[in-house]
Every structure is written in structure tokens, then in C-alpha cells.
Amino acid sequence: MLFNSIEFLFFLPVVVALFYLLPQRFRWLLIFASSCYFYMAFIPKYILVLFAIILIDYSAAIWMEKLEGKPRKRLLLLSLTANIGILAFFKYFGFANQTLIDFFALFGKEFKNYDLGIILPIGLSFHTFQSMSYTIEVYRGQQKAEKHLGYFANYVLFFPQMVAGPIERYATLGEELRKEQRLQFENISAGFRLLLLGFVIKMVVADQLAPFVNEIYAAPSNYAPLQIALALVFFSFQIYADFFGYSLIAQGSARLLGIHIMDNFKTPYFAASIGEFWRRWHISLSTWFRDYLYIPLGGNRVGKWRWVFNTLVVFGVSGLWHGASWTFLVWGLLHGLFLILEKPLKPFANIISTFILVTLAWVFFRAPDFTSAIEILKGLFIAQSEGPKWMDIWTPLSALGLLLLLDFAYRKQRFDVLLNRLPLVGRWSLYFVLIFALMAFSGTQKFTFIYFQF
């Protein structure tokens, strides 16, 4: 089920109403049933994959808490192997198979194409990482094992953030799901504010930028350098607005139930360095890699070249986590390289230079393959065409202007909190402006959320 669908607009109020009508002891059942229904709106049978992850990690954590020494480590390895194995099968089997085909072709050999017709379960990368964080924390003794299977299942399945995060820790989301929630005006008010802003940023900004970006990426050789440069800038803001909008809708949906989930973005394009960018962009994933990969590798408490290695490994894995393609690997490694080179070049780092580097790297994220990525980058500097008649740029530019204004206001304080400081007239005036923008400028064409593919 998509957030930006009619079905969700009926689904969410029903769930919220039933949640507060039911006694506390039955609410976990409602969350579980609602989350299953939400997920099964995509490909129903794939809910079984999530059930397998839940049962494996739930059991592993309970036994880890009872055992000592090597048996605990074996259980952790079992949990991690199961999660990574499931993710690898669904997400990377086809990529590995195609890579072997291409490799053998270099030597004039053939490798059998094992086309299993696998479709990636939506949000699987998020589910596995969230569940793995739980078993790792239990193994480290930083988290008590959850004895109630239903509560643990809801931690993995919770519908507002189950498809594209944020990737929560059990110590936060698990406890939020356990708490008794009472109907409070503050939660309902904050929830609707976050929902409104999320829908505006997704449907008014991201979806207005998408057609311009899609058209130029589909045939970059037909366009002039300035048009291609605009498409690159527009995509930087499109993917931000798309994912930020999703995160706000997720936060707002959860807040209506009295449940707080973390901020996943903090105005990343105001970052003055690559390091700062990653502290502001997709924060839940950045902190996951920091805590469970970068620090165990030694982090920056090692020699220079080992630090370089650690940085490239983390960003390379991050790239492949986003997509089973060499272009995603290059995108990740570019960010790692930027971060490494940023150390000696720190005096030259600023908001503009950071944005330019991030925007150029996005080319490999957005392009379907290397050939297209190189064609886009070449088109920035070499006029391959005089370009067709200019497409309408005023609508996407207006949408971009709205995002920048909201981001500037949001840079120090979250939107729902910021509104509390406005006088009543100013607050409702802003509501009407956002609602008008949503009604007037959200297109009839519906674009799915970009991060749903991961």
C-alpha cells in the first residue's frame, strides 16, 4: 500500500480509531494485523519471508540470553547468516549471476543464466537491518531479549516505517510499541502536521521534479549541457523530497498512535562537508553502519591506511545495500573517496562544494547503467545537441523554491515543533497555503517512493 494512495487515506484513520477504542492488551494484535494487511497489499506471499526473519531472530535472541560463550556467538552468526542470506538471495542473486555471465564472456566462455524470476520483497533491506540490530544488541548485552513474540513481530513489521525506514533500534521503537498510549491532542496535532508536510514535500515537490528528471535521463544526448545540469540539480532535490516526504509521513502516522520514531533527515543540503552530509542524510542507516560495521572494523582509531580501508568498505557496502548494481557500488565508493580527500582539503569544504560533489555522485545512483551515467556526465561539458524546445521548468522551479523555504525554516527545529511558536493566525495561514499547494500542484500522475525499491 502506498502512502500517496486513496487506500491509505482510508486505512490510517480506521487503524487510529480502532487503536484508541481497543483495550491496551489487544492493541498489539491490531498493529500486527494492520501491518500485515499494509504489507500484503504489494505481494501477499512475501509476508512469509518477514515471518521467517522474525521467528529466527526472536528465537536466537532468547537463546543467546540463556547461554554463554561460543554458543551465543554461534546463535548470532546463525541470525546474521539467515538475514544476510535471505537478503542476498532476493536482492543479489540476479546481480551475481549476470556478473558471472559478463565475466565469462570476456574470455569467450558461456555461463548459464539462472533466471529464477525473483522479485525483491519490498523494503527487505530495511527489515533485515532492523532485525539484525536487535540480535547484535542482545548479543552485546545492551538489549534484553523480548519474550513476547507479538511485540517483536510488530518491531519488524510496524507499518509506518516497515517499507523504507527509518531503521529503528529495539530500545527505542520496541519500547514505544510496548507503552500504553492515551489519546492526546498533542499527538494528533503533531501527527497531522507531519503528515501534511510529508504529503506536500512528496506530491508537490518530488513529483513535480520527477517528469523533468525522467525525460532527460531517458535520452541525455537529446539535451544541451544546461538542461542536463538542471536535471542533475533537480534529481538531488527530488530524491531528498521523495525520501524526506516519506519519512515525515511515517513519523506522522506513528505519532497519531502516540508512537515516536526518529528523525531521518536534518536539512542535509545545508551540510558544509561530506561527513556532515552523512550525519544529516538517512541518519538511521548512517548510524547503523557506524555502530555495526565501521566501529567493529576499528573506525578511525587505527592507522591512516586502515582508516582509508574502513571508510571505503563501509561506503562500498552502503552503495550495494542501496542497489544490486555496479553503479550503486561506484556511488558509495565516491562518497567514501570524497570523505577521505576531504581531510586534507577541509579548508575548501563548504555548502556549495559539498552539494556539487553529492549531486555529481547522484548520477551513478539514478542512471540505469554505466553507459547512461557517462553519457550524462559527458553531456554536462560537451554539447551533444542544441537541445529541443525547452520543457516547462517553472513548475519544478516553483516546487524547488517551496522546498528550500521549508528547509530553511526547518534547519534548526522540526516542523511540528516550529509551528507551536507561531501565532494562531500565522499557523493556520501556513496550513491553508500547504493544503492549497497540495490540491493545486500535486500532479494527477502518481509516482511511487524511490526508496521502496530497496
N, C-alpha and C positions, 0 to 999 in steps of 0.2 A: 504494500500500500504506500503510495506516495504522499508526502506531507501536502504537496500542492495539488491535491485531488479533492473532488466533491465527497468521495467516500470518507476521507479523513475528517472533513468538516462535520460529518455526522457521527463518526466513530468516537472522536475525542470527547465531545460533550456527554455522550452516553456513558463512557468509561468514568469520567469525572463524577457525574451524578451518582452512578452506582457505587463508586468508591466511598463517598461520604454517607450513603444510605446504609451500606453494609456494616455490620459489627467488625471490629478490628481483626478478630480471629479468622474472618473469611476474606479479608482484603487481598492476602497473598494469592488466593485462588483466582480472584478477579484479575490481578496483574498478570498472573501466569496465562490464563485463558485469553486475555486481551492481547498479550504479546504474541502468543501462538497464532491467533487469528490475524494479527497485523503482518506477521512474517509469512504466513501461508498464502497471503494474497499474491505473492510472487510465484514461487514454485513450491507447492504444498509438501511434496515428498522430502524436500531438503531440510525440513524441520527435524528429520531423523538424524541428520548429521550433527545438529546442535545438541540433540538429546544424547548422542554418543559422547560428545565433548563434556557435557555436564556430568554424566554418570562416571566417566573416567576420572575427571579431576575432583569431583566430590569424594569418591572412594579413596583416591590416592591421598588426599589431604587428611582424611580421618585416620588412615593407617599410618601416615607419616607422624602424626601427633602421638601415636601409641608406641612407635618403635624408636630405636636409637641406632646410631652408627650407619654402617653400609646399607642396611635395608631401607633406611629413609632416603638415601641418595638414589638407590635403585628405583624407588617409587617416584621420586622427582623425575628421573630420567625417563621412566615409563610415561609419565604425564606429558613431559615436553616432547618426547618422540611421537606420541599419539597426536598431539596438537599440530606439531610441525609436519608430521606425516600426512595428516588429513589435508592441511593447507597445501602442502607440496603436490599431492595427488590432484586436487581440483584446480589449483592455480598454475602449477609449473610443469605438469606432465606434458602438455601440448608444446610448451616452450622448449623443454629439454629435447623432446622428440624432433622438433623442427631444427633445433641447433645441431643435432647429430646428423640429420639429413643434409644440411648445408655443409657440415664439416667433411663428411664422406664424399660429397660432390666435388670438393676441392681436389680430391685425388682420383676423380673419375670412378668412384665407387657408389654403390647404392645402399641406402639404409632404409629398412622397411618403415613405412608411415603407419604408426599405430594410432589411427584416428578413432578415439573412443567416444567422440561426440560429447565430451564433458562440458557442462555449463557451470561456471563458477557460482556457488551459492552466494547470494547477495550478502555483503558485509562479513564474509568469513574471516578476512584478515583481522577485523576488529574483534570478532568473537574469540578467536584463538589467542590473541594477545591479551585480552582482558582476562580470560580464564587462566592463562599461564602466569600472569602477575599474581594471581591468588595462590596457586600452588607454590610458587617461588617464595612468597612471603610466609606461607605456613612452614616451608622447609627451613627458612632462616629463623623461625621462631618469632617473627614480627607480627604474625596474624594467627588467631585461634581458628581452628577448623570449624566450619559451620556444620552443625549436626542436622539442621532442618533442610532436607533436600529441596523443598519448595522455595525457601528463601534464596538458596544458592542458585537454583534454576532461574529465578527472577533477576538475580545479579547478572547472569549471562544474557538473559532474554529481554530485559526491560525495554519496552517498545520505543520510547522516545529516542534512545541512543543506541539501539541494537544494530542499526544498519550502517551508520557512519560515525559512531562515537559521540562524544569523547570517550577515550579508553579510560574507564574509571578503575580505581583500586577498591578492594572489598572493604577496607577500613572506612571508606567514605560512602560509596553508594550502598554497600551491604548494610551498613548501619542506618542509612536513610530509609531503606526499604523496610527495616525492622521497626522503626519508630512508629508510635501511634500518632497519626496526623488528625488534627481537628480542622474543621472548615474555618478558615481565617480570611478576612477581607484582604489582608496584605498579600497573601499568596495568590489569590485570584487576580488581584490588580496587577501584581508584578508579572504573573503568568501571561495575561492578555497583552501587556506592554511588550514583553519579549516576543510573543507570537506576532504581533502587529509589525514590529520592526523586522523580524525574520522574514515574514512574507514580502514586505516591501523590498528588502535587500535582495531576496532571491528573484521575485517575479518582476519587479520594476527595474532593478539594476542588472543582475546577472542575465536574465532572459532577454533584455534589450541589447546587451552587448553580444550575445551568442550568435545571432544571424550574421553580423558583420565579420566576426572571427571565423565562423564556419565557412563562409563564402571564400575568403582569402586563403585559408589553409587548404581548401579543396583544390585550388588552382593558383598557386602563388606566382607562376610565370605570367599570368594574365594581368598582373598589377604592378604599379610603379612603386619605387622604394618608400615613398612617404605613406602610401596606403598600407604597405606591409608593416612599416614601423607602427602605424596606428593599430593594426591588428594585434601586434605583439603587446602593446600597452593595454589595449582593451582586454586581451586574454588574461593579463596579470590581474586586472581588477575583476574580470568575470569569474575566475576560479576562486578568488578571495570572496566575492559577494555570494557565490554559489555555496561555498562551504561554510562561510560565516553565517549566512542566512539559515542554512540547515541547523547549525549549532544553536542559534538563537531559538528556532522553533522547537528543537529538542529541549532546551532549557525551559522554555515557556510551558511546554506540555507537561514536563515533570513538575514544574513549580505549581501548576494548577492542582496537583495531587499533594502539594506540600513538600515535595522532594527536591533538594538542591543538587544540581550537577555542575561540574566545574566549568569555568570559562576556558574555551579552547583557542580563543584569539584575543590579542590585545594590540590592536592597530599596528599590524606588522610592517606596513609600508612607511611608518614613521621611524623604523629602525635605522640606526646610523652605522650598522655593521652587520655582516652575515651572522656572527654569533648572536647578536641581539635579535636579528630577524627570527632565528630559530627558537629564541626564548619567547617570542610573541606569536609565532605561527604554529598551528596544530600542536599546541602545548602538551596535550596528553600523550601524543606519540613521541615528541622530543624527550619528555621526561621518562617515558618508558625505555627508550633506547639508552638514555643516560644511566638509569638505575640498573638495568638488567643486561646491558651489553658493554657500554663504554666504561663504566666504573669497574666491572669484573675484569675487563681487559687491562686495567691499570690506569685508565683515564689519562690525566695529564701529570700524574705523579711518577712519571717514567722519563727515560731519556728522550732526546729530541726526535730521533728517527722512529722509536717505538710509538711516540705520541702521534707522529705522522701516520704510521700504520694503523693505529687505533682509530684515528679520525676517518681515514679512508674506508676502513672496514665498516664502521657504523653508518656512514653516509651511503656506501655501496649497498649494504643490506637494506637501508631505508628506501633507496631507489627501487630495488627489486620488490620490497614489500608493497610499494605502490602499484607495480605492474610487472607482468611476466614478459619483459621485452628488454632488449639491449639499450633502447633509447631511455628507459627508466633508470637503468644502471648508470648510464652516462650522466643523466640529470642529477642523480645522487652524488656521483663522484665529482661532478663540477662544483657542487656546494661544498664538498669536503676540501677540494683544492682551493676554492675561494677562501675558506676559513683558514687553511694553512698559510696561504700567501698574505692573508690579512694581518698576521702577526707583525712582520717587518714593515708592512705598508699601512699600518694603523693610522698614521697622521693624515693619510689621504682618504680614509673612510668617512663617508657622510651619508645622509639620507639619499641623495641623488645617485651617487656611485653604487650604493647598495641596491637601489631599485633597478638600475640598469643591469647589474650582474644577475639579479634574480629574474628579471624579465627575459634576458638572453637565455638563461638556463631553462625557463619555461618552454622554450621552443622544443626541446627534446621531450618534455613531458606531454606536450599537446600533439606533436607531429606523429602520424601513424607509423613512420619508419625513418631510417637514417636518410634515405634519399630525399624525402619530403623536408626533413629538418635542414639539410644542407641547402636545398633549394630556397627555403625561406630565408636562411641567413645570407645566402648569396644575393637574394633579391633586395636585401637591405642596402647593398653597396653597388650593385650592378643593375642598371635599368634593363630588365628583360622585356619590358613592354612599356608603351606610353600609358598603359592603363585604360580601362574602359571608362565610360562616364562615371563620375563619382557617385558612389552609393550614398544613401541618406546617412550622414554622420551626426546630424543634430540631435536625433533621439538618443543614440548611445552616449553622446557627449553630455546631454542633459542628465541622463541616468548616472553617468560617472560623476558629474558635479554634485548630485544629491548624495552619493556615497561619500565623497570627500568631505562634504559639510557634516554629515552624520559622524564620520570617523574623527573629524577634528573635535567635535563636541564630546565624543566618546573617549577621547585619548586618555583622560585622567580618571574617569568614573563611568561605571556601567550605565547603560541607557535607562534601565528601570529605576536605578538609584538617583540618577541625574534629574529625572523628571520630578522627583519629590521636592527638589529645590526650586522648581518653577512655580510661579503663582498659578492659581486655578485657571485663570483665563488663558495664560500662556500655554499651560499644559494641554487644555482641550483644543486650543488653536492648532497645536502641533499634531494632536490626534487627527483632526479633520484634514490637515494637509496630507498626512501619511495615508489616510483612508482614501482621500481623493486621488492621490498618486496611484494607489493600488488599483482603484477602479478604472482610472483613465488611461494608465500607461502599461499595465500588465497585459502582455500580448495574449492573443487567442491561442497561439501555438504554445504547447506545454513542453518544457524541457526537463528531463529528469535530472536529478542531482549528480554532479560529476563524480563525487566520491562513492556513489553507490556501486560503482564497478569494482571497488577494491575490497 
